[in-house]
Amino acid sequence: MRSDIQTVLDEHPLLNRNGYGMYFEKTLEDHEASRQAIRPEAVDAIRVVIEPLERTKRANFRSSSYGLKHMVEPRTGYIANGEFIVAAILAGYKIKTQRDSINVFLNISTEAIALLAA
């Protein structure tokens, strides 16, 4: 695992390839395997797309990480929700977690969401 990705995972122990929390993973071993399955090449491809986009001071609740990942996929190919979240953190976005959800919200502008959706 690349050190920058490992640093994000160390700072966010609930984050795995599927998102935030143990929703699909039934054991700690499954959770750790999901963390290690994050693909550096996917994280890099996502960052190229989202890094230049405008940020806001607060989280934008119009689209979750899961919705945003689907907007990015036409440019990157399939990516996992957790790979999107790791890339967003590395790109400097702030995340807002949700209770009982693997998805997060980012401080991404509504205009940036519209650009991704186009």
N, C-alpha and C positions, 0 to 999 in steps of 0.2 A: 504494500500500500504506500502510495506517495505521502511524503511527510505533511504537506499542506492539507490533504484530505484527512489524514490521521489526526491532525491538530483539531480540525472541525469536529471529528467524531469524539475526540477526548473532551472537548468543550460541551458537546451535546450527546450525553450517553444514551439518550432514548432514540436518537436518530439512527435509522437503518435504511436499506435500499428501498423499502416500501413507503417510508415516511417517518413520522414522529410517533414513537411508541410501539409496543408489542401487540399489534392488532392481528396480524397473520401468524406471527411467530409464537409458538406455544411454549417454548423452553428458552432459557438463557442461551443455550448452545445454538438454537435456531436464530435467535436475535443476533448473536455474534457472527454467525455465518452470513447473515443478511448484511451486516455492516461491512464485512470483508468483501462482499460481492459488488460493492460500488465500483464502477468502471472509470478509471481516470480519463480515458479517451472520451467518454460520454460527458463527464464533468467539464472537460476542456471545450467540447463542442457547444455545450449550453452556455458557458461563459462568453464565448465569442458573440452569441446572439443577445444575451441580456445585459452584459456589462455596460454598453453605451447608453442604455435606456435611462430615462429620467426617474429620479427617486422623489419621494415625498417625505415629510417629517414623520408622518404616522402611517400605520398599516392601512392598506387599501382593501376593504372587505368586498369589493366587486368580483374578485376572482381569486380562488385559492391556489395553492401550489399545484394541485391536481389539474385544475382548469388551465393554468399557465403552461404546465408541461405539455399538454395537448396542443397548445398554440405554438409551442417551440418545435414540436416533433416534425412538422413538414420541412424544417430546415436542418434537422439533426438525425432523423430516423428515430426509432423507438428509444425512449429514455424512461427510467424509473422515477417515481415521485421523489424518493430520497436522493437520487442523483441530482435532480433539479434543485432540491433544497440545499444540498452541499454546494453546488455551483453558485447559487444565489448568495449564500453566506460568504463564499470566497470572493464574489464580485462586489461585496460591500453592502449588500442589502441587510436590513434588520428583519427578523422574523417574529411573528406573533403566533404562538401555538394556540390550539383550541382544545378544550376539554373533550375527551372521548372522540378524538379524530386524529387520523394520521396526517392530515393536511395542515398547512400553515398559511398565513397571509404575509405579504411582503409590503414594504414601503415603496411600492412602484406606482407611478402616476397612471391616472385613467387614460391619458393620451398614449402612454407606452403600451398599455393593455390593448388599446385600439390598433396600434401598429402591429403588435404580435398577431392579433386576430385577423388582420387584413390578408 
